[in-house]
């Protein structure tokens, strides 16, 4: 169904953005430390 595809696409987008956000946070934390 269309809603399932939309739901999966949204979940992938959210997980991808959270991964990049945590990576950015990690880089900032390392930058502050050094």
N, C-alpha and C positions, 0 to 999 in steps of 0.2 A: 504493500500500500504506500501511497504518497506520504502520509504522515510519518510512517516508520522511516522512510528515506530521509525526510526532513529532520527527524529526531536524531538519527545517526549522524547526519552531516553536522548538526548543531553540537552534538556531543564531541565529535572529532575536532571541531573548531575551538570549543571551550578547552579541551585537554591540550591542544596545540598551543593556545595562547597562555595557558597556565604554565606549561613547560617553558616557554620563552620568557615569561615573567619571572619564574623562579631562577632561570639561568641569568637573567639580567640582575636580579637581586643578589645572586651569588657573586657575579662579577663586581658589583658595587661594593659588597662586603669585603672582597679581596682587595679592591682598590683602596678602601678606607684603611684596611689593616696595614698595607705596605706604605 
